[in-house]
Amino acid sequence: MAKKVVLPGGSGFLGQSLANYLIEKGYEVVVLTRRTATSSNHIKYVQWDGKTINSWTLELEGCEAIVNLTGKSVNCIYTPRNKAEIISSRVDSVRVLKQAIRACKNPPKAFIQAGSLAIFGDTTAVCNEESVHGTGFSVQVCQRWEEEFFTHPLPETRQAVLRIGFALAKNGGALQPLEKLARLNLGGTIGSGKQYISWIHIEDLNQMFLTAIENSQITGAYNATGPRPVTNQVFMKALRTALGKGWAAPAPSPLVWLGAYVVMRADPGLALTGRNCIPAKFTKSGFVFKYVDLETTLKEIYAGWFSTN
Ligand SMILES: NC(=O)c1ccc[n+]([C@@H]2O[C@H](COP(=O)([O-])OP(=O)(O)OC[C@H]3O[C@@H](n4cnc5c(N)ncnc54)[C@H](OP(=O)(O)O)[C@@H]3O)[C@@H](O)[C@H]2O)c1
């Protein structure tokens, strides 16, 4: 019988990619969603609300692992209401999942939690897993998320957080708004251009999740990012090259603030700040990256773009 992995919040960008990857690897996949219960493409969708115990807990009984990807998107304007939901959707889901695991007769072997490299704040210093945390709202979100996860550890379930970087994929994720700008010949350096982008190709990220599910040595917090972070200036140039675009005027910070609030309806900090993180623990454990060089990676993501656009 196939081993089961439960993906709370698995209906989104990372979850759908991971679900398909796990199915390819022979796993049975169950997604917990606030939407209607259904089954499609070999994925079973079970309803939950992300905060209260209900019949969804039956899915956890005897499963191989849980990978929790739940969280209101941070790609929004940080109003008090949005900020509260960004935190509660993360913290509540962790809390209720731990509660449900504790009540299992046969608890999951592993609980893998999505986290974010945003915990390091806005810095150009190289950050490994031991580096100091930054300051500000996004840092607090990550800290409260991890605190809920690691405080009162589960007795029979291995726990690990993957602090995810800027996940690159053809369709969706944080690359999409940058791609739109570049297509409009607006893909110049953003702000000072010195802020780092710690990027990872989604295939490598899926492989990291699989490693975390299968390798019993993986516990604690891991930087889930590629080995070669780059500055925004380098990133935007590589993106323009991959899309066959030439030089584009830089977007100074005041313009980015205006554009973020008025056009993108997102917090400008998402584009103007960054962090320079390395996957020290995954590298030490022998993890092999498929995607290391940014230019090659973006060219591969957009291969075929010219024929369809
Ligand atoms: N994508 C990245 O590059 C990246 C980088 C760093 C960290 N992360 C973290 O990784 C996780 C998954 O990322 P993603 O890109 O796949 O996000 P996503 O596409 O926004 O998916 C997250 C899922 O969470 C559920 N959700 C949203 N708001 C919720 C709420 N208020 N209460 C309960 N559930 C809620 C939604 O599922 P339903 O609507 O089906 O319930 C949604 O599909 C997130 O926690 C994110 O912060 C992602």
The ligand as an ORCA input file, in Angstrom:
! r2SCAN-3c Opt
* xyz 0 1
  N       6.210     30.388     -2.586
  C       7.339     30.773     -2.013
  O       8.323     31.152     -2.705
  C       7.462     30.748     -0.503
  C       8.606     31.313      0.090
  C       8.730     31.283      1.474
  C       7.734     30.701      2.252
  N       6.631     30.184      1.656
  C       5.566     29.601      2.530
  O       5.188     28.320      2.062
  C       3.787     28.127      2.253
  C       3.143     27.747      0.928
  O       3.440     28.761     -0.030
  P       2.603     28.892     -1.395
  O       3.394     29.775     -2.272
  O       2.208     27.548     -1.872
  O       1.323     29.689     -0.848
  P      -0.153     29.752     -1.483
  O      -0.137     29.452     -2.923
  O      -0.727     31.064     -1.056
  O      -0.923     28.555     -0.717
  C      -1.154     28.580      0.661
  C      -2.439     27.868      0.991
  O      -2.801     28.213      2.339
  C      -4.209     28.203      2.475
  N      -4.639     29.425      3.178
  C      -4.523     30.721      2.755
  N      -5.037     31.558      3.667
  C      -5.482     30.779      4.687
  C      -6.133     31.056      5.913
  N      -6.447     32.305      6.288
  N      -6.452     30.019      6.730
  C      -6.165     28.753      6.366
  N      -5.566     28.419      5.195
  C      -5.226     29.424      4.380
  C      -4.821     28.176      1.087
  O      -5.464     26.929      0.925
  P      -7.091     26.773      0.805
  O      -7.608     28.047      0.206
  O      -7.248     25.589     -0.083
  O      -7.576     26.509      2.185
  C      -3.645     28.286      0.147
  O      -3.761     27.469     -0.992
  C       3.233     29.427      2.842
  O       3.120     29.294      4.232
  C       4.293     30.449      2.485
  O       4.382     31.524      3.416
  C       6.454     30.193      0.300
*
